[in-house]
Amino acid sequence: MPKKPFAQDKAKLPRIRRLDLPMYERIYQAFRDAILNGQMLPGARLPATRALAQHYGVSRNTIIQAYDQLASEGYFETRHGSGTYVANELPENFVLSRQYPAMRKSASKAKPSARLWNTGRPPQTFQIGVPDMERFPTEIWLKLYAKHLRSSPYSLVNYDFEDGYPPLRNAIASYLNTRKGVQCSSEQILILPGSQQAQELVVRSLLQPGDQAWIEDPCYRGTRSALRQNGIKAIPVPLDQNGLDVSYGLKKATKAGLAIITPSHQYPIGCSMPIGRRLELLQWAKDSNSWILEDDYDSEYRYRGKPIPAMQGIDEGNRVLYMGTFSKCLFPDIRIGYLVAPFSALEALKEMQAATGSYPPIAMQATLAAFIHEGHFERHIRRMRDRYSKLYYSLIEALEKNCSDYLTIGPREGGMHVTILLKDPSKAATIQKEASDQGILLHPISKYASSKNSAQGFLLGFCCFEEKQLISSAMRLKKMFEKIT
Ligand SMILES: Cc1ncc(COP(=O)(O)O)c(C=O)c1O
């Protein structure tokens, strides 16, 4: 049956809204909206341009301009000798049909939200890696950010970001020299969108596919994936109470080109590496011409004793690369971290940084530089250190009081999670499942380990909770243990 021309039913022609736009654009928009909301169906024949011009009281040229635009974007198709039709395959179909149905549904529902949690949900009990955002000086941050966005419209439109924002590099160099015992000048600092990119750059620019790298076992999962994605063979080296067991590494893979370690606060177990072991590692790196990548992700949060100076500061062979992040001490979505590299490695790293485009936005870098320069950073760290320290010891006390029949507490070197070790390792999976049923998020150590014989226990995040919540959560854990064992 021949299709009914759309124009025969004038009531169905879209209404032109009063918008501050040229007439052809208003007509274009009215038709596009009618197609997208289903008022005009694919395959429907469109009125002749002359008839439509009459209907809307505009010139025929105006209609032709709108038709041309709709045809060039794929909403209309012209069939030679028979007129213009709504296209059977709309441009949106090409995009949407490649998505999963569930994504389409949620994408249509997802609205921008004023809350910054990705999921819109607050963190689950014992969730790790979440700082206390309620106490972050958001107003100060926003003022600085706005100031930098406004400062000069041209400062944000060029591509002069390759060396990082100089005042931020200076601020980081000075912080690292005075607070962390890192010996560097600002030229040795690469500003990156997080320390994961630092691992990626080091692996890609200083190793070759097929090379070997020592990793701690267990270790941060991003480390393993940076190696795997770049064809590097990870050699898991077990830990003892002093961290990575260098003698094991020497037996397994003397010629490894890199060791990635967390000497200030081993992730996830929590021990710190004493000076003797550090010197052993440095000697290995010097003798074998290998690199050490020192991941100092959370040493701001050490709650007793003096901060442990970075290994980079005692490296005489220029074999240590040092990386840090603002994800933990400020907030993860800042996406700013840094890599301090010996001069001999700088060029290769910078080339790789340029090739991968790993640069955080300058406005964010400038905000952070001002935040540090004006003293807000040190103040925030001090406040958070006090707060986290109270929470850390309260949680440990509550766990010892309620759960000591079932677990021991791992090394107590501070940080943003407490590691617990199960007295009966065979119960780990059951405990995790039961906890999850009760809305408690227990991160198993085994998730970070290569060997099946890894320690069995969990990481408990505490930074974004109130003391009362932590104490009652420890009591809930006790009930759960009693039920299971
Ligand atoms: C041990 C460790 N290293 C590196 C990172 C990566 O941090 P970023 O957010 O800077 O990529 C993390 C993040 O959780 C971490 O826990």
PDBQT file of the ligand as one rigid body, heavy atoms in Angstrom, charges set to zero:
ROOT
HETATM    1  C1  LIG A 501      49.268   1.223  46.568  1.00  0.00    +0.000 C 
HETATM    2  C2  LIG A 501      48.649   2.128  45.555  1.00  0.00    +0.000 A 
HETATM    3  N1  LIG A 501      49.408   2.586  44.565  1.00  0.00    +0.000 NA
HETATM    4  C3  LIG A 501      48.898   3.377  43.594  1.00  0.00    +0.000 A 
HETATM    5  C4  LIG A 501      47.576   3.738  43.606  1.00  0.00    +0.000 A 
HETATM    6  C5  LIG A 501      47.050   4.569  42.454  1.00  0.00    +0.000 C 
HETATM    7  O1  LIG A 501      46.673   5.814  42.809  1.00  0.00    +0.000 OA
HETATM    8  P1  LIG A 501      46.136   6.877  41.743  1.00  0.00    +0.000 P 
HETATM    9  O2  LIG A 501      44.732   7.164  42.136  1.00  0.00    +0.000 OA
HETATM   10  O3  LIG A 501      47.032   8.060  41.915  1.00  0.00    +0.000 OA
HETATM   11  O4  LIG A 501      46.267   6.292  40.372  1.00  0.00    +0.000 OA
HETATM   12  C6  LIG A 501      46.749   3.290  44.625  1.00  0.00    +0.000 A 
HETATM   13  C7  LIG A 501      45.322   3.651  44.636  1.00  0.00    +0.000 C 
HETATM   14  O5  LIG A 501      44.510   3.141  45.380  1.00  0.00    +0.000 OA
HETATM   15  C8  LIG A 501      47.292   2.455  45.626  1.00  0.00    +0.000 A 
HETATM   16  O6  LIG A 501      46.531   1.974  46.622  1.00  0.00    +0.000 OA
ENDROOT
TORSDOF 0
